[in-house]
Structures are given as structure tokens and as C-alpha cells.
């Protein structure tokens, strides 16, 4: 995954949660609740122009920016 991917995801997480994630590193915990995760899937599908398989969207995929980036990259 690229730095651009991480930055796009960081901005999406900030929009969805209403919290500032500017200073968070790729491996720092995001602590997203289930509503944030669902909303984020829709947002990421729009931003990356691809369908994300919700069966593969485990809670662990939403742990960090890096794990979210890996999840998005794995979705073809």
C-alpha cells in the first residue's frame, strides 16, 4: 500500500468519526465502533471505486490505518 492510500484512509476515518486522526501513525489503534466500521466501508468503496467484500471485513481489518490499507488492497 502507498502513502497516498494511507492518507486517503486517514481522511475517510476522520470524516466518518468526526475525530482528528492527523497525528496517528499507520500502526496506532483506531478504536472504531461497529457503526463507524459500516459507514467507513461505504466511504472507502466510494473513494477507491471498488466493492469491498463485507464477509472479509473482520473487526481486525479496522484496527489500524495499515490493516485498513491491506484490506482495501486485497479487494482487487
PADREN-747378 format. One record per residue: residue in one letter; residue number from 1; x, y, z of N, C-alpha, C, CB in turn. Coordinates in pm, whole numbers, plus 32768, in hexadecimal, padded with zeros to 4 digits. Glycine has a CB too. Layout:
BEGIN
{A; NUM; {X; Y; Z}; {X; Y; Z}; {X; Y; Z}; {X; Y; Z}}
...
***
This chain:
BEGIN
{X; 1; {8054; 7F8B; 8000}; {8000; 8000; 8000}; {8059; 807B; 8000}; {7FA0; 8000; 8079}}
{X; 2; {8024; 80E5; 7FC7}; {8072; 815F; 7FB9}; {8051; 81C2; 8028}; {8058; 819E; 7F30}}
{X; 3; {80A5; 8227; 8032}; {808B; 8293; 8092}; {800A; 82DC; 806E}; {8102; 82F6; 8096}}
{X; 4; {7FEC; 82E6; 7FEC}; {7F6F; 8326; 7FC1}; {7EF6; 82D7; 7FF1}; {7F6C; 8333; 7F28}}
{X; 5; {7F00; 8252; 7FEB}; {7E92; 81FD; 801B}; {7E7A; 8214; 80AF}; {7EB0; 8168; 8000}}
{X; 6; {7EE5; 8215; 80FC}; {7EDA; 822C; 818D}; {7E9C; 82B5; 81A8}; {7F65; 8221; 81D2}}
{X; 7; {7EC9; 831B; 815F}; {7E94; 83A1; 8175}; {7E00; 83AA; 8150}; {7EE4; 8407; 8124}}
{X; 8; {7DD8; 836A; 80E4}; {7D4B; 8367; 80BD}; {7CF7; 8324; 8128}; {7D3A; 831E; 8036}}
{X; 9; {7D29; 82B5; 815D}; {7CE1; 826D; 81C8}; {7CDD; 82C2; 8247}; {7D24; 81E5; 81E4}}
{X; 10; {7D4B; 8304; 8268}; {7D50; 835A; 82DF}; {7CE5; 83C7; 82D6}; {7DDE; 839A; 82EF}}
{X; 11; {7CDB; 8407; 8262}; {7C77; 8471; 824F}; {7BE9; 8439; 8257}; {7C8D; 84B6; 81C8}}
{X; 12; {7BD4; 83C2; 8220}; {7B50; 8383; 8225}; {7B29; 8362; 82B5}; {7B4D; 8303; 81CF}}
{X; 13; {7B87; 832C; 8301}; {7B6C; 830B; 838E}; {7B4A; 838A; 83DC}; {7BE7; 82C3; 83CE}}
{X; 14; {7B91; 83F5; 83C2}; {7B75; 8474; 8405}; {7AE9; 84A6; 83E4}; {7BDC; 84DE; 83DE}}
{X; 15; {7AC3; 849F; 8364}; {7A3C; 84CC; 833C}; {79D0; 8477; 837D}; {7A2E; 84C6; 82A3}}
{X; 16; {79E3; 83F4; 837A}; {797D; 8398; 83AE}; {796B; 83A7; 8445}; {79A2; 8307; 838D}}
{X; 17; {79D9; 83B7; 848D}; {79D3; 83BC; 851F}; {79C1; 8448; 8557}; {7A4E; 837F; 8559}}
{X; 18; {79E5; 84AD; 8508}; {79E3; 8535; 853A}; {7A57; 8554; 8597}; {7962; 854F; 8582}}
{X; 19; {7ABC; 84FD; 8597}; {7B33; 8510; 85EA}; {7BAB; 852F; 8591}; {7B4F; 8493; 8643}}
{X; 20; {7C0D; 8574; 85C7}; {7C86; 8596; 857D}; {7CEC; 8525; 858A}; {7CC2; 861C; 85B0}}
{X; 21; {7D0C; 84E7; 851A}; {7D6E; 847A; 8519}; {7DF0; 84A5; 84D5}; {7D34; 8400; 84D2}}
{X; 22; {7E07; 8528; 84C8}; {7E7C; 855B; 8481}; {7EFF; 8528; 84BD}; {7E7C; 85F2; 8482}}
{X; 23; {7F08; 851B; 8540}; {7F84; 84F4; 8580}; {7F93; 845F; 8599}; {7F8F; 853A; 85FF}}
{X; 24; {7F36; 840F; 856B}; {7F3A; 8380; 8588}; {7F92; 8337; 8522}; {7EAB; 8345; 8587}}
{X; 25; {7FE0; 82D9; 8553}; {8037; 828B; 84FB}; {7FEE; 8213; 84C0}; {80B1; 825C; 8547}}
{X; 26; {8029; 81D6; 845A}; {7FE9; 8165; 8416}; {7FCA; 80EE; 8472}; {8040; 8136; 83A7}}
{X; 27; {8016; 80DD; 84DE}; {8003; 806B; 8538}; {7FB9; 808F; 85B9}; {8087; 802F; 855A}}
{X; 28; {7F91; 810C; 85C8}; {7F4A; 8136; 8640}; {7EB9; 8105; 863C}; {7F4E; 81D0; 8650}}
{X; 29; {7E82; 80DD; 86AE}; {7DF7; 80AB; 86B1}; {7D93; 8119; 8690}; {7DD6; 8070; 873B}}
{X; 30; {7D2C; 80F5; 8642}; {7CC4; 8154; 861B}; {7C4D; 8153; 867A}; {7C95; 8136; 858E}}
{X; 31; {7C34; 80E2; 86BA}; {7BC4; 80D6; 8719}; {7B3E; 80FF; 86DC}; {7BDF; 812B; 8795}}
{X; 32; {7B1D; 80C3; 866A}; {7AA0; 80E0; 8625}; {7A30; 8087; 8659}; {7AB0; 80CE; 858D}}
{X; 33; {79B9; 80C0; 8668}; {7947; 806E; 868F}; {7907; 8032; 8611}; {78DF; 80C2; 86E0}}
{X; 34; {78A4; 7FDE; 8625}; {7868; 7F95; 85B4}; {7823; 7FF3; 8551}; {7804; 7F2F; 85E8}}
{X; 35; {77E5; 805C; 8580}; {77A4; 80BC; 8526}; {780E; 8103; 84D1}; {7751; 8123; 8576}}
{X; 36; {787C; 812B; 850F}; {78E8; 816A; 84C4}; {7920; 810C; 845A}; {7958; 8196; 8522}}
{X; 37; {792E; 808C; 847C}; {7964; 802B; 841C}; {7908; 801D; 83A3}; {7977; 7FA1; 845F}}
{X; 38; {7887; 8014; 83BA}; {7827; 8006; 834B}; {782A; 8083; 82F3}; {7798; 7FEE; 8381}}
{X; 39; {7826; 80F7; 8332}; {782A; 8175; 82E8}; {78AC; 8182; 829A}; {7818; 81EC; 8346}}
{X; 40; {7919; 8158; 82D6}; {799B; 8160; 8296}; {79A4; 8106; 821B}; {7A0A; 813C; 82F9}}
{X; 41; {7968; 8091; 8220}; {7967; 8038; 81AB}; {7928; 8081; 8134}; {791A; 7FB5; 81C9}}
{X; 42; {78B6; 80C0; 814A}; {7872; 8109; 80DF}; {78CA; 817A; 80AB}; {77EA; 8141; 8110}}
{X; 43; {7907; 81C3; 8105}; {795F; 8232; 80E0}; {79D7; 8201; 808F}; {7990; 827D; 815E}}
{X; 44; {7A16; 8195; 80BB}; {7A8B; 8160; 8075}; {7A65; 8128; 7FEC}; {7ACE; 80F3; 80C8}}
{X; 45; {79F1; 80EA; 7FE1}; {79C3; 80BA; 7F5E}; {79B7; 812E; 7EFD}; {793C; 8070; 7F6C}}
{X; 46; {7982; 819C; 7F2C}; {7973; 8213; 7ED8}; {79FC; 824C; 7EB2}; {791F; 827E; 7F21}}
{X; 47; {7A54; 825B; 7F13}; {7AD6; 8299; 7EFB}; {7B30; 8246; 7E9F}; {7B1D; 82B0; 7F7E}}
{X; 48; {7B2E; 81C3; 7EB2}; {7B88; 816C; 7E65}; {7B42; 812E; 7DEB}; {7BBE; 80FE; 7EBE}}
{X; 49; {7AC1; 814F; 7DD9}; {7A77; 8120; 7D64}; {7A7B; 8089; 7D53}; {7AAC; 8162; 7CE7}}
{X; 50; {7A65; 8042; 7DC2}; {7A5E; 7FB0; 7DBD}; {7A04; 7F7D; 7E2C}; {7AEA; 7F71; 7DC8}}
{X; 51; {79C8; 7F0A; 7E12}; {7975; 7EC9; 7E77}; {79CF; 7E82; 7EDB}; {7910; 7E66; 7E36}}
{X; 52; {79B2; 7E93; 7F5A}; {79FD; 7E50; 7FC3}; {79A9; 7DDE; 7FF9}; {7A24; 7EB4; 8035}}
{X; 53; {79E5; 7D68; 8001}; {799F; 7CF0; 802F}; {798B; 7CF8; 80C6}; {79EE; 7C6F; 8008}}
{X; 54; {7910; 7D0F; 80EF}; {78F4; 7D1E; 817E}; {790B; 7C9D; 81CC}; {7866; 7D4E; 8193}}
{X; 55; {7909; 7C2A; 8188}; {7928; 7BAC; 81CC}; {79BA; 7BA8; 81F9}; {790A; 7B35; 8171}}
{X; 56; {7A10; 7BF1; 81B3}; {7A9E; 7BF6; 81D5}; {7ABF; 7C6E; 822F}; {7AF2; 7BFC; 8157}}
{X; 57; {7A5E; 7CC1; 824A}; {7A73; 7D39; 829B}; {7A6A; 7D16; 832F}; {7A0C; 7DA7; 8276}}
{X; 58; {7ACC; 7CCE; 835F}; {7ACF; 7CA6; 83EB}; {7AEC; 7D20; 8443}; {7B3A; 7C38; 8402}}
{X; 59; {7AC8; 7D1B; 84C2}; {7AE9; 7D8B; 851A}; {7B7E; 7DAC; 851A}; {7ABC; 7D6B; 85A8}}
{X; 60; {7BD2; 7D46; 850A}; {7C63; 7D5C; 8509}; {7C8F; 7DB1; 8492}; {7CAC; 7CD7; 8507}}
{X; 61; {7C45; 7DAB; 8424}; {7C66; 7DFB; 83AE}; {7C5A; 7E91; 83CC}; {7C0A; 7DD6; 8338}}
{X; 62; {7C0F; 7EB3; 8434}; {7BF7; 7F3E; 8457}; {7C4C; 7F6B; 84CF}; {7B64; 7F54; 8475}}
{X; 63; {7CAD; 7F1A; 84F8}; {7CFE; 7F3A; 856D}; {7D56; 7FB5; 8559}; {7D56; 7EC5; 8590}}
{X; 64; {7D96; 7FBF; 84E5}; {7DF7; 802A; 84CB}; {7DE8; 805C; 843C}; {7E88; 7FF8; 84E3}}
{X; 65; {7E29; 80CA; 841D}; {7E2B; 80FA; 8392}; {7E6E; 8094; 8338}; {7E74; 8183; 8388}}
{X; 66; {7ED9; 8055; 836A}; {7F21; 7FF1; 831A}; {7EC9; 7F77; 82FD}; {7FA1; 7FC5; 8362}}
{X; 67; {7E7F; 7F49; 8361}; {7E29; 7ED4; 8349}; {7DB7; 7EF7; 82EB}; {7DF2; 7E9E; 83CF}}
{X; 68; {7D84; 7F71; 82F3}; {7D1D; 7F9D; 8294}; {7D56; 7FA6; 8207}; {7CE3; 8025; 82BF}}
{X; 69; {7DD0; 7FDA; 81FC}; {7E11; 7FE1; 8179}; {7E26; 7F58; 813D}; {7E95; 8029; 8184}}
{X; 70; {7E51; 7EF9; 818E}; {7E64; 7E70; 815E}; {7DE0; 7E33; 8133}; {7EA6; 7E19; 81CB}}
{X; 71; {7D76; 7E4D; 817E}; {7CF2; 7E1B; 815B}; {7CC5; 7E54; 80D5}; {7C8C; 7E3C; 81C8}}
{X; 72; {7CD0; 7ED6; 80C4}; {7CA7; 7F16; 8046}; {7CF9; 7EE0; 7FD2}; {7CB6; 7FB0; 804F}}
{X; 73; {7D7D; 7ED5; 7FE5}; {7DD4; 7EA1; 7F7B}; {7DB2; 7E12; 7F56}; {7E66; 7EA9; 7FA6}}
{X; 74; {7D83; 7DC3; 7FB5}; {7D65; 7D36; 7F9B}; {7CE4; 7D23; 7F4C}; {7D5B; 7CEA; 801F}}
{X; 75; {7C9A; 7D8D; 7F3B}; {7C16; 7D83; 7EFC}; {7C18; 7D95; 7E64}; {7BBB; 7DE8; 7F38}}
{X; 76; {7C8B; 7D85; 7E27}; {7C94; 7D86; 7D94}; {7C80; 7E09; 7D5C}; {7C35; 7D2C; 7D58}}
***
